[in-house]
Amino acid sequence: MAQPLLPIACIGECMIELSGIDLDHGQARVGFAGDTFNTAVYLARLRPGVSYVTNLGTDGFSARIRAVLAAEGIDGSLIGSHESRLPGLYSIELDAAGERSFRYWREASAARTLFSGVGAGLEDLGRFPMIYLSGITLAILPAEVRAALIARLAALRDAGHRVVFDSNYRPRLWPDAETARQAFAAMWAASSVGLPSFDDEERLYPGTTPGAVMARLSGLGLTEIALKNGAAGPLIRWGGREVQMAFPQAERVVDTTGAGDSFNAGYLAARLEGLGPEQAAAAGHRLAATVIGHPGGVIPKTAMPR
């Protein structure tokens, strides 16, 4: 097997982000974000060795995304360039409590062609000891490519690679909930580490409980799980035991965009440094509590906790 290039590959989609929208005055902030992209950025700020795997276009926005990745120290050598497609776009609208809603324009984005002949191939994933992806990564891929990706990741997991999955369920990206449930079940069974959110699991399995989620995922073979659950704190399963973590609430909540993504980054950075899951959860919480105190999915480097 080829020698690993970098410790971790994050697979997914980076989109053009419109936030701070003022329709009365025709104003908005333009940024770049996406769930696995956000995690990759925060991971790279915490420790070196992050690669991002996606497809972009050949337009100015795509060039800017590449520049942002480079400025964050993220390797982009496996990013493909699609000649006729562009990055997707989304907008964030916030309510008075800081909860967000999204509007998407991504049906023909370049990232949807990932592992389909442009850019990285599935064989390239064998170069990474750890591979991270989300339910959004799965949702944007054609069904046959999704199945091939899951099969490849299962084989890599069996060969000793750590495969990390966050379900991150977005109903509008799926034809129906049952399709998402089946895809996620297959992906959980191919994973080493699970980083789900309880609200996503509850949407897919109405009436479920944190304990039921842990039992279901453990039954699929996962031995390390950090179930994110907002202010209640994450529930950790590792080494055959479960621990309910309790952390201080964030001092302020401005925008919850990127909360789960940043938790995942803090968690994985700590695990890559050799810390245990409980310490990793504390690191993830600390970063997420900082992120939700700022607007947008990616906060400035200067705002990172020290």
N, C-alpha and C positions, 0 to 999 in steps of 0.2 A: 504494500500500500504506500502511496506517496506520502512524504513527510508533511505534517500539518503546516499550513502557512501561518495561521493565527489561532488563538484558543477558541474563538466562538464566531459562528456565522449567524446573523439575523436575517431571516427571509421575509419579504413582504413588499409593501408599497409605500412610497413617499408621495404625498399629494401636496398640491397648492392649498394653503389654509387661509381663509378669510375670517378674521375675527374683529372684535370691536366695531361691529357694523353699525353705521348710522345712515339709514336709508333716506332720512330727511335731508341730509347734507351730502349724500353720495360719497361717503368715506368708509374705509375699512383698512385694517392692518393686513398686509400680505406676508405670509410666512410659509414654512414648509413643515409638514408633520405627517404622522401616520403611526399607528400603534407600535409596530416593530421598529420603525425608524426612530420614534421617541426613545424606546428602550435602548437602541443601539447608541444614540447620542449620549444618554446618561451613563451607559456602561463605559463608553470610551472616555468620559470625563473622570470616571472612578478608577479605571485601570486600562492600560494599553492592550491591543490585540483584538480589535473588533473588525469584522468584515460585514458589509451589507450586500445582500443578494437581491436584485430586482432588475426590472427593465425600465428604461426611460426613453424619451424621444431624442431628437437632434435639435430641438428648439432652445430658445433662450432660457425658459424656465428649467428645462432639464439640465442645461449647463450650470445654472445657478445651484440646483440641488447637488450636483457633483461637487461644486465648489464648497458648499456648506459641509458636505461629508468630509472633504479633504481638510477643511479648517478644524473639524472636530477630531481629526486624527483617525478617521474610519477608512479602512481599505475599501476601494470601490472597483477593484480589478475584475470582479465577476458581475459587474453591472452591464447589461446589454444595451445596445442602442437600436431602437426600432425606427426605421426610416419614415413611417407614415402615422405613428401614434404619438400622443402627448401624455403628460402626467394627468392624473385625475385631479379634481378640484372639490373642495367641500367648504361649507360655511358653518360657523359656530354661533348659536344664539343662546343667551344666558337668561335665566329667570332671576328673581330677586334673591334667591338662596344660593346662587352660583351654580345651580344644576344646568347642564347644557343639553341642547338638542342640535341635531346635525341635518344639513341638506347636502346631498351628494350629486356630483356630475362626474361619473367615473366609468360608465358602461363600456367605453372604448379606450380605456387607459392602456398605456404600454405595458404596465405591470401584469395585465391579464394574459400576456403572451409568454410569461415566464415558464421556462422548461419546455418550450414548444418550438425550439429551433433557433431562437435568438437569445444571445447571452449565455448564461451558465447552463450546464447540463446537470442531470441528477448525479452523474459520476463525480462531479466537482465537490459534492458535499462530503465525500469521504476524506477530504483534506482537513477536516475540522473535528477536534475532540468533542466540542459542544455545538449543538445546533438549536436555535430558538426560532419558533414561529407561533402564529396565532390562528384563531378561527377565521379572522379576516383574510389571512394568507390563503387558507383553504377555500374560502368563499369566492374569491376573485378568479380562481382557476377553473378551467373546463373540467367536467367530471372525470374524464379519463386521465387527465394530467394530475388531478388531485389524488386519484387512486394510485397512480404510479409513484407520486411523491411519498405518500404514506407507506407504501410497500418498501421503498428505498430507505426511508427513515427507520422502519422496523428492522430491516437487515443491519443497518448501521448500529442501532441500539443493541442488537444481539451480538454484534462484533465488539462491543465495549464503548461505543460513543455515547455521550449523554445527550438525549433528545428532550428538549424542554418545550412544553406546550401550554399556552393560555387560550382557553376557548374563545373568549372575547366575542360573544354572539351578537351579531347585528342582523335582526330579522329581515330587513329590506334587501340584504345581499343573498338571501336564500330563497328558493322557490317555495319552500314550506318548512315548518319546524321539524318534521320527520326526517327530511333529507339532512338537515343540520345535525340532528341527533345521531343518525347513522354515521355520518362523516366524523363527528367528534368521538364517538365510541371507538371507531377504528383508529383514530389518531391517539386517543388516550392509551389504547392497547399497544401502540408503537412507541410510547414515550417512557422516559426514565424519571422525569421530574414534572409534576403538575403544578401550575400556578393559576388556577381558576379563580373567578370572582363569584360570590354567592348570588349576586343579583342576576348574572348571566345564567347560572344553573337554574335558578328559580323560574326564569322566563321559559326555559326549555322543559323544565319539569315542575309545573305549578304545584304548590303545596309541599315541596320538598323541604328538608331541614339541613343545616350544616352537617349533622351527623350522618344523614342519609347520603349526602353528596360524597362524604369521605368513604362510606362503605361501598358505594357504587364504583368509585374510582379505584379503590383498593382491590375490589373484585376484578377489575380489568388489568391488574398487575402492577399498578403504581406503588412504589414503596416510599417515595418522598413527595409530599403534597403540602403546599401552603395555600390554603383557601382564604382569599381576601374577603373581608366582610365589613367594609366601611369602618365606622366608629367602634363597632364591636370588637375589632381586632382580628387578626388572622388565626385560623385554626391550623396547627402544624401536625402532620403525621410523618414520622420518621423512625426507623428502627423498631417498628411494631408498636409504638405508643403515640398517643395524641396529646397535644398541649394546646390549651386555649391561651393565646397571648393577649395581654392587655397593655395598651400604650396610652400616654396622654393625648388628648385630642389636639388637633391643629389650632394654633393661636388665632388664625383667621382663615376664612374660606372665600376666595375671590372667584376661582374657576376650577372645577374638578376635572377638567380635561387633562389627561396624562397621569392621573393619580395611580391607576393600576400599572401603567407602563413604567413609571418611575419606580414604583415598589419592586417590580420585576427586576429592574436594573440594579437597584441596591441589593436585592436578595442574591442575584446571580454573581455580582461582583464579589460579595462576601464569600459565597461558596467557592468561587474560583481562587480566592485567597486562602482557602482551607478552613474557614470558620464553619461552625455547625448551623443547622437550619434555624434554631432559635435566635442565635446572634444575627444570622442573615435576615430574618424577619424584622428584627429591630432596626437593622440598617435600611431595609426597604421602607419601613414606616417613617423613619427620620427623613428620608429623601422625599417621599410622597407628601408628607406634612408640609414641607417647604414648597413643593411644586404647586399645591392647590392654593397657596397664598399669592400666586401670580397669574396673570392672564396668559392664555395660550397653552399649547401642548408641550412646548420646550421653553424653559426659562433661561435667562441670560446666564452665562458662566459665572458672572460675578455674584449671582444670587444663590449659587450652590451652597449647601451647608458645609461648614468647615469642621 
